[in-house]
Amino acid sequence: MEQQRKGMASPAALAMLACAVLVMIPAVSSVRYIVGSNMGWTNNNVNYTIWAQGKHFYNGDWLFFVYDRNQMNVLEVNKTDYENCISDHPLHNWTTGAGRDVVPLNVTRKYYFISGKGFCYGGMKLAVLVENPPPPPVAAPIKSGASTYTLRGQIVIPAVFAIAAVWDSFLRVW
């Protein structure tokens, strides 16, 4: 029986673990966007400018490009090359050869992506602005009547328990 207790977690340990998980949840808030949603990174009439509208890309998010690896690629370029569909000198070639490329958005700036091999001219290009995440919500201000609750919590309640303990010991002696 004693060995079974050693293997079991105490309720206090479980409560502390639950609190730790709840505290860590807001820190894990990055989002992985599949570029083009269910259509992916393709030349099949997907307007990536419209796809990106209304989305907020934050530092720490990810872009997931899914495409035909035998035909397309993912190139990060500057603004001029993006506007003119020039793929000769990319800033970064994210193409891994698998057709499933993940791009971390870890710097707050404007990112420009195109597909070379002529597909950019058909609309395979994406520009996203990466921002810092918004600050967490601010806690509500403390009401002015809170000092009476503090006084009650620091003096009155302990005094009541002290009187009850003295009264209980008095009744046991009596």
N, C-alpha and C positions, 0 to 999 in steps of 0.2 A: 504494500500500500504506500509506503514511504517513497519508493522509487517512482511510482506513478505520479505523485505530487511534484517531484522535481521536473518531470517532463512537461507538465502543464503550465500554461502561462497564467499569471495571476490577473484578476480583473483590473487592478491598477496598472499593470504593464500594458494590457490591451487598450485601456483608456488613453495612456500616454502615446501609444503607437497610433491610435486613431487621431489624436490631436496633432501629432507630427505630420501625418498624411494630409490633414486638412490645411495645415499651414503651408505645405509645399505645393499644393494644387495651383495657386495663382502663379507660381514661378514657372510652371510648365504650361505655357500658353501659346507656344509657337504653332503656326498653321502650315500644313503642306497643301499647296494648291496644285491640282492637276491642270496643267495649261490646256485650255480648250475644253475643259470638263470631259464629258463622255466622248467627244470627237477626237481629243488629243491634239498633238502637234502635226497638222496635216494641211494639205492644199485643197481640201474639199469644202470650199465656201465657208470657212470659219473666219469671222472678223475678230481678231485678237484685241483690237482696241475696244470694241464693245464688250468682249468677255471680261476685260480688266476693269471696265467702268463699275463704280460702286463698291469695288473691293478695296480694302485698306491693307497694304503690304507693310508689315512692321519688321524691324530689325530682329532677326532670329527666325523668320519664316523661311519656307522652302518652296521652290518651284520644281515641279515634277513634269518633265517632258516625256511623253510617250509617242513614238513615231516609228515609221518603217525605216529600219537601220540601213537598208540597202539603197535608199533613195535620198533621205534627208539628213540634216545635221543641225546642231545647235551651236550658234556662234554668238558670243558677246562682242558687240562692237561699240564704237563711239556714236555720238548723235549724227554727225555728218554721214558716216557710213550707213547708219540706220535709215536715214532719209533717202539716200541714193542707192540703197541695196548693194553696197560694195562689201564683198566678203574676202577680199585679198589679204587684209591685215587685221584679223580679229584681235581684240584684247585678250580673249580667252576662248578656246575651243572646248566646249563642254561635252562634245561627242565622245562617248566611251566605246561605241561599236555595238552596244546591246540594244539600243533604241529605247532605253529607260534611264534617262539622265536626271540627276537631282542637282539643283543649283541652290546653294545656301545664300540667303539674302542677309549677309552679316555686316553690311555697311550702309549707313543712311545716305542714299544718293539715288540718282536716276539710273536704271539699268536698261540697256537696249539689246535685244536679241533678234537675230534673223536666222533664216535657213538659207544656206548658200545653194549652189547648183541651179540658180535661176528661180527657185521657189519663192524667194522674197518678193519678186515682182508680182507674184500671184497673191500676195497678202500674208505670207508666213513671216510676220515680224511682230514683235511685242515690246512695248516700253512700259516699265513699271517704276513708280516712285516709292522708295522704301523710306519709311519714317520711323522715329522712335515711338514705342508704344505709349499710349496715354497714361498719365499718372493714375495710381489707384484712387478710388473715391475717398474723400475726406470724411472723417468721423464727425457726427453731429456734435455741436457744442454742448457743453455741460450746462444744465439749467441752473439758475441762480439759487434755487431751493435745495441744491444738492448738499450744501454744508450741513443742513439738519440731518440728512441721511447719513453723512459721514460721522457726525456726532453720535447719532443713534447707534451706528455700527461699531464705533470705537469705544463708547463708554456705556451706553444703556444696556446693550445686549450682554456684554461680558459681566456687567454688574448683576443682571438678572440670573445668569448662570452661577455666579459666585454665591448669591443669596440662596439659590436652590440647593447648591452643594452643602452650604452650612446648615440649611434647614433639614436636608436628608441625613446628615451626620448627627444632628440634634435628635431626630426621631429614632435613630438606631440606638442611641445611648439611652434614651428615655424608655 
